[in-house]
Amino acid sequence: MSHLTKLQKTLETEALDALLLHDRPSKRYVGALPGSGVYVMITPTQALQLHDGRYRAEAADTQGFTNVEVPQGSYLPQLIDCLKTQGSQHIGLVSGGFSIAEYQALATHNWTLTLADDLVARQRAVKDEAEIAAVTAACAVTDTIFAQLLPHIRPGVSEQTLSAWLHFYALEAGASAMAFDPIIASGPRGAFPHGRPTARRLEEGELITVDFGVVFDDYQSDMTRTLSIGSPPPELAAVHEAVLTAQQTAIAAIKPGMQGREVDAIARGVLTAAGYGDCFTHGLGHGLGLGGDQPILNPRSQMILQPGMIVTVEPGAYLPGIGGVRIEDDVVITATGVRVLNQTPRHLTQLEVVENEPV
């Protein structure tokens, strides 16, 4: 069953006459065009794709949708006309992609308008075999890119230069984009969980955290490794060991039926016992797929894990002014546990100290 057909059946179950989409991941999910000038209206029996003339040729090749071409900038009035023509009374809307002004304009009409973010998110959270294969392929590309990056990690090289190499190798490997702006944080900047690349140059004896993912055939990967140039300070080597133990313990414990917060608590407990509980300042992980996927693994998450879900497992410990460690893998939940999709080694790799960057 296609994603679109499955979603149409859900609309019947939820007693919704129509569902409106404008965010890129949701449109990709149902097979519509992802462009900003494309709005999607789905009913239990029909799917409309409203677009302007820029998308005419592409829209003609889209399967499963009736195409409605509108003048550029007049999407909302046409969408409202379609809803009225269909006689829709109970309308769901996925908020991502819609502006507050658009929502207010829709809400002024004589129908019931409800947010349907969770409805679509629940369906997207459980991947089919094709989606799992797509994320697996993206992870394989990520492993290759990271291996290509390693020779460039050496004293004197800037974080920004490493980011440039990541982008180059990703595009060379066939990725359409980076999944997010890479995080490259060296030395004391490793204490910044979202440390974006700067002009800072790497130095011998320090840790460097590299966190990146790619978009490959629309699906994303996300991997983090922390390594050292030469021998790291014993204190940071101990942090790395604790984070790795927390990650592997959590991965080994994951199984269907658990709540997201239970998995988070396992990793957090390991770091707390090692004396780094207060240094773990974010949730353990998040869903992975087209972008913005569920489930979430954090101390508040009551989401029930199911086979087919893909999540990151990424504990970290951050010591202000000293450095930090994060190790992240993507895992697909199976009937009995998980399958890890990344193959890059997780141990503390100590790179040889070489001064000159390769050509």
Buried (B, 14 or more C-beta within 10 A) or exposed (E): EEBBEEBBEBBEEBEBBBBBBBBBBBBBBBBBBBBEBBBBBBBBEBBBBBBBEBBEEBBEEBEBBEBBBBEEEEBBEBBBBBBEEBEBEBBBBBBBBBEEEBBEBBEEEEBEBEEBBEBBBBBBBBBEEEBBEBBBBBBBBBBBBBEBBBEBBBBEBBBBBBBBBBBEBBBEBEBEEBBBEBBBBBBBBBBBBEBBBBEBBBEBBBBBBBBBBBBBBBBBBBBBBBBBBBEBBEEBBBBBBBBBBBBBBBBEBBBBEBBBBBBBBBBBBBBBEBEBEEBBEBBBBBBBBBBBBBBBBBEEBEBEBBBBBBBBBBBBBBBEEBBBBBBBBBBBBBEEBBEBBBBBEBEBBBBEEEEEBEE
